[in-house]
Each structure stands twice: as C-alpha cells, then as structure tokens.
Amino acid sequence: MPPMRLARAAPTFDVMKRRLVLAATIVAFATVTGSVAFGGTETTLFSDRVGEICAGALLFQGRHEIGTRAGAIAVSRDIEDTGTRRLRRVAAVPQPSAQAAAVRRWLDVERRLVAMYSRNYLRIWDAIENADSPAKRALLPAQVHGLVHEPDPLKHRADVYELELDVPDCTGGGS
C-alpha cells in the first residue's frame, strides 16, 4: 500500500485574493518605478524620458496661413521654435555618464537639423514663388528635390545616434 499523503487544503478565497493583490502590487511597482528598481540603468531612464518628450514629435505645432511669404516665414519660425523648445527639454534630462559625449553630439545634430528644416522650408517656398518663367519652372523639380534631400546626411547621422542611444527622432522631421 502506497504511503498516505496528507491532502493539502485548497487556498481559501481570502488567501487567493491576498496573493493576487500582492502580485498586482509588484507589477504596479515595477511599472511605476521603471526598470531601475529591477537592474535598469541611467541609460534606460534617459532613453525612456527622451522617448516621452519626443514621441510623435511634429515639425511645427502652430496653425498658419499658407500661400504668402509671411505665412512661409511664420511656418519657418515655428519649425525653429518647436524643435528648439523640444530639444531644450531633452537637454535638461539627466544624461547617462557613459554616453554623455554621444548625447551631446546627437543633440548638436538634432539642432542643426531643426535649423536646416526651418531654413529649407522657406527656401522651398521661395523657389516655387520665383519660378516665374518656363526655364525656372523646368529647373524647379530638381531644385526642390535638392532642398528636400539636403538634410539626408545629417538625418543619417542622427539615425545612427538614435540607434546607439535608443531614442526617437526629436526634430519632427522623421526618418
């Protein structure tokens, strides 16, 4: 005859409820405190905070009349102001000491991109406005293409830093 096993009493509803509350509390604590409480690093904190600031970044935030040079100037200024404001918030985030140099270089590239996007918006408007002859209109597609793609080398550098630092585009210019 096999040895007799003592039957274990099934946990009561109260015991199960306490276990569930404990598990939920642990999960909530992990979510609120982030990964630092469970072996994360200052790099993760930086990445998460920058992600919050830059998520869904728009090139500009205001509403503008279009079709006039004054409207183009307003959009250009808004691009500069919106990007600069967002990048100031990012610069205020404590940087991981191990990546401080890369963060500085990335922010420099992002600032240069914002300035280029702002400047080129107005340059594109001017190119279109000044295409007042058949010869100028014939050159317009290549001219606009050049202005649209002028930021590409800088954007490529930003992409490399974004991968290294695990941060998103912060200019609103996208990939």
N, C-alpha and C positions, 0 to 999 in steps of 0.2 A: 504494500500500500504506500503510495507516494506521501511524502511529508505534507502535513497540513499547512496550508498558507492562511495567514490571517487576512481576512478581507479588509481592504483599505476603504474607509468611508469616503464616499464621493464628496468633493468640496461643496460646502453649502453655498447658497446664492450669495450670502454676505462675503464669504471668502473669495469667490469668483469676482464679485463686484470690486473688492479691495485690490485684487490683482490687476484687474482691468484699469482701475483708476491709477494705480502705480505705473503701469505700462504707458498709459496716456500721458502721465506727468513727465516721465522720462523722455518720451518723444517730443512733447511740447518744450521741455527744457533744451533739448538738443536743437530744436528749430530756432528758438529764441536766442540762445547763446551762440549759435553758429558752430562752425567746425572747430573753433579754438578750444572749446571745452573737451573735445574728443581728439586732440592731437593736431588740429589745424595750425596754420602759421599766419604770420602777419601778411604774407603774400596772398593768402586766401582772403583775409579781411580786406586788403587793398582791392583785389580783383572784384570781390562782391560789392564793395561800396562804389567803385567806379562803374560797375555794371548797373547799379541802381541809378546813378546820375546820368549815364549815357544811354540807357535803354530807350530805344525809339527816338533817338535824337533827330531833330528836324534841322534842316539847313537854316531856316529862319522861322520865327514864331508869329510875327505880326501879319496884319492884313494890309494890302497895298493896292492902290490904283495902278493899273498897268497901261502901257501904251504911250507913256510920256517919259521924257528923260528924268523928270522929277520923280516919277514913280520908280524908275530903274535905280536912281540914286538911293531912294528910300529902301528898296529891297537890298541893295548892296550894303548899305549901312546896317540893316537888320541882320544880314548874314554875319557881318563882323561882330555886332553886339551880342547876338545869340550865342555864337561859338565862343567868343571871349568869356562871356559870363559862365558858360558851362565849364570851360577849361579852368577858370579860376576856382570853381567848386572842386574840380578834380585835384588841382594843385594843393588844395587845403587838406586833402585826405592824407593821413599818415602813411608814408611810403615805406615799403619793406627795405631795410638797410641793405640787404644783399642785392637788391635790384634798383637802388636809388639812381644810379647812373643811367640805366636803361629807361627808367621812368622819366627822367629829365630830358633825354633825347626824344622819347616818344612825344612828350608834351611840346617840345620845340617843333617837331614835325607837324603835330596837330595844329599848332598856332599858325605855322606857315601855310598849311592847307586852308585854314579858315580865311586867312588874308588873300590867298590866291582865288578861292571860290568867290569871295566878295568882289575882288578886282575884276575877275573874268566875267562875272555876271554883267557888270557894266560894260566891259569891252565887247561882249557879245551883242548887247543892246546897241552899242554904238556902231558895230559892224553892220548890223541889219539896217539901222537908220541911215547909214551913209552909203548903202548900196543903191545909189540913185541913177545908175546908168547900166546898160546891158553888160558892159565889161566888168563893172564892180559886182553886179549880181552873179555873173559867171564865176567869179572868184569866191563868192560868199560861202558856199558849202565847205570848201577846203579851209577857209579862214575860221569858220565856226567850229569845224571838226578839230582844228589845231587848238583852239581855245578850250574846248570841252575836254580834250585829252591832255592838255598841258600839265594838269596836276597828277597824271598817272604815275610818274616816277616817285613823287613824294607819297602818293597813296600806297604804292607798293612798299615803300619803307615803313609807313605806318602799319600796314598789314603784318609785316614781319614782327614789329614790336608788339602789336596786339596779340599775336600768337604767343610770343615769348612771355608777355605779362598776363595773358588770359583776360584781356579787356576788350570791350567792343569799340567800334568806331565811335568817336565822340564829336565829330565835326558835323554830322548830319549829311555829309556828302556820300555816305555809303561806300560800298565796295565796287 
